[in-house]
């Protein structure tokens, strides 16, 4: 399975749409809120990981004297 940050973005917007459903209430709403919190936690970790990979690539480029950093594969769309 190969997911991209674009896929993550799509999942986050889909979750936002589910939370915005007007007929969602009670236990169903609470379950969806808990699901959203879990998704947000995982998404935050994925984004932090991507940021770390990008920082490492920039550091490599500066250290090795290359004119610009390469975009890490995991950050490609």
N, C-alpha and C positions, 0 to 999 in steps of 0.2 A: 504494500500500500504506500503510495507516494502522495502525501498531501502538501499543499503549498500555503503560503500566507494568504493567498487569495481565497483558498478553500476555508481557511480559518475566518476570514472576513465574512464570507457567505454564511457560515454557521452562526456567527455572532448576530448578523442581521436577521437570520431566521428565528433565532431565540428571541430577539427583540420583538419580532412580529407576534410570536406566540404569547409573550407577556402582554402585548397590547390588545389581545382578543377581548372584546367587551363582555362576552358571555362566560368568561373564566372567573370563577369565584370559589370561595370556601376552600375545601381540601384540594381541589384541582389547582387553584391558584397557589396555594402553599407549596404543593409539589412542584409546580412550574418555577416558583421562586427559588426553591432549593436546587432544582436542576440548573437554573441560570447561574446561581452562585458557584456551582461546581464547574460549569463550563467556563465562567469568568476566571476561576482559579487556574484552570489548566491553560487557558488562553494567555493569561499573564505570564505564566512560566515559559510558554512557547516564545512569546515576544521577547522576554528577558534573555532567553537562550539565543535567539536570533541576533539581538543587540550585542551580546558577548562575542558571537562569531564574527560579526561585522567589525567590532573594535579590534579583535585579534588580527583580522585581515588588514586593517588600516595600519596597525602597529608593524606588521610584517612588511608592508609596502614602504613605510617610513624607514625601517631598519635596513632593509635591503636596497634602498635608494631607488625603488621603482617610482615612476611618475604618478601612478594612481593605483588604488587598491582594486583587486578583482572582486566582483560580486560573488559571495559564497553561493554554492549551488542551492542550499536550503532557502536562500532569500530570493531566488529567481521566481518570477511569476509564471 
